[in-house]
Amino acid sequence: MTRLVAALLVAAGSISLLADTQPTFRSAVRTVPVYATATDASGRLVADLTQDDFEILDNGKPVAISQFSNDPQPFTVVVMLDTSASMTEHLKLLNQAAEQFLMRLLPVDRAQVGAFNDKLQLSGTFTNDRDELIAALDELQFGNSTRLWDGLAFSIDALKGVDGRKVVLLFTDGDDFGSKTRFGDTVDRARDEEVMVYGIGLSVEYFNGMRLVRSKPDRSLRRIAEETGGGSFELQKSDMLASTFTRVAQELRSQYLLAFAPDALDGKPHRLEVRVKRPGVTVRARKSYLAAAEAPTGAR
């Protein structure tokens, strides 16, 4: 009997060891999230669409929508502000506008605030403490150059590893000047890492040391916003800042979540098109994604 028990114990140990060395199989299914903003002919947000109102095309081929929600979705956002010299007279209004956005965060949202000029700055860690975030606006420094694409890349770096929806709200009053980062690289990173970019541009008059000039926000900001499914706003007056930052908050709270499982995970960029069937309604969503076998770190 003793030999039998010993033999059984040895056999059980062998089975356990074999089980420990077996490979772990994981599901190969990847879901691609797509956040969509729907507006009517007057630009008002449309909030009563259903899943049947939408269609998604992946490289021109319709795909089945596997997930749909019109409930507000939490997000993590970097509010990155241009505090270069040309903005000196408008910084108070800019901070007040950013406050309007931050005040509309919900407890499930998280944010950081930051600034770019000839330097790059972020407030620290992501938090849902609105008072802390608003106070951090007063700590943002100002400088000379407008390192726009460096500022965007810095924001995307901060969002690396973050779960769920990732957003950069980027404000500038001028063209990029002094960045080491190329615009095309930021577009690729935003696509590959599934970051939605909202761009707000403001034309301002300022004295450049010799004469009064009017700034022109970088036109590429519209392109990256459209590519990632965000929004782009070009303002002529600083008193429009508060309403525009508020509009961004409203859009983020009103977007539809659509998702699908790609037919092919070939590691290449795929073109995306989201269509809406209801007449008179326009939809805005990201225009591409990277069909990689694994979702970006932190993406869902």
C-alpha positions, 0 to 999 in steps of 0.5 A: 500500500505504501508503494502504491501511495508513493507511486501515485504521489510521483505521478501526480507530481509529474502531471502538475509539472507537465501542467506548469510547463504547458503554453498559455493560449490567449484569445487572438481577438482584438477589438478596435474602439472608435469614438464618433461625434454626430452633429446636425446641419446647424452643428448641434450634437445629435445624441439619439442615434442607434447602432443601426444608424452607423456603418464602419468600413475597414479599408473600404470593407464593411465590418460588423459593429461588435460594441455600441454605447451612447452613454458618456465614456470616461477619458484621460486628457492632457490639456496642453497650452501654448504660453509663448511670448505672443500669448502674453496679453491673452494668458488670463483669458486662456486660463479661464477658458481651460478652467471651464473645461476642467470644471466639467470633468467627472469623477471618472475622468482624469487630467493633467495640464501643461504648457509648451513654449521654448520649454515643455511642462506638465503638472505631474500626475493624472488626477480627477481633483478639479481644484488641484488642476485649476490651481496648476494652471497658475503654475504654468510657465511662459517662454518664447518659441512655439514648440507645438509638435514637441508639446504634442509628442510630450502629451502623447508620452504622458498618456502611454500606458493609460487605460481607456480613451486618451485625449490631448486638448492642444491650444496654440496661437501660431505655427510650430517653431523650434520643435525637434519632433516632425509633424508626420511622426506625431500623426503616426504616433497618435494613430498607433497609440489611439490618442484623440487630438482636439486642436484650438487655434487663435489668431492674435495681434502682438508686437514682435519687437519691430512691428505689430503682427498677427499670428496664424495658427498652424494649419496642420493642427486641423489635419491631425484633429481630423485624422484622430477623430477630434475636433478643430477650431480656428478662432479670431477673437480671444473672447471665444476661448471659453465657449470653445473649451466648453464645446470640447467638454460637451463633445467628449461627453456626447460621443458614441462608442463603436467597436469592431473586430478586424478581419486582418491583423497585418500590422499595417495602417488601415483606413477607417470610415464611419458613416451615419444613415440618418439624413442631415447628420454628419459624423466625425471619427478617426480615419485610420488605425494600426491593425496590429495583433495587440492593442496599444499598451493601455488601450481597450 
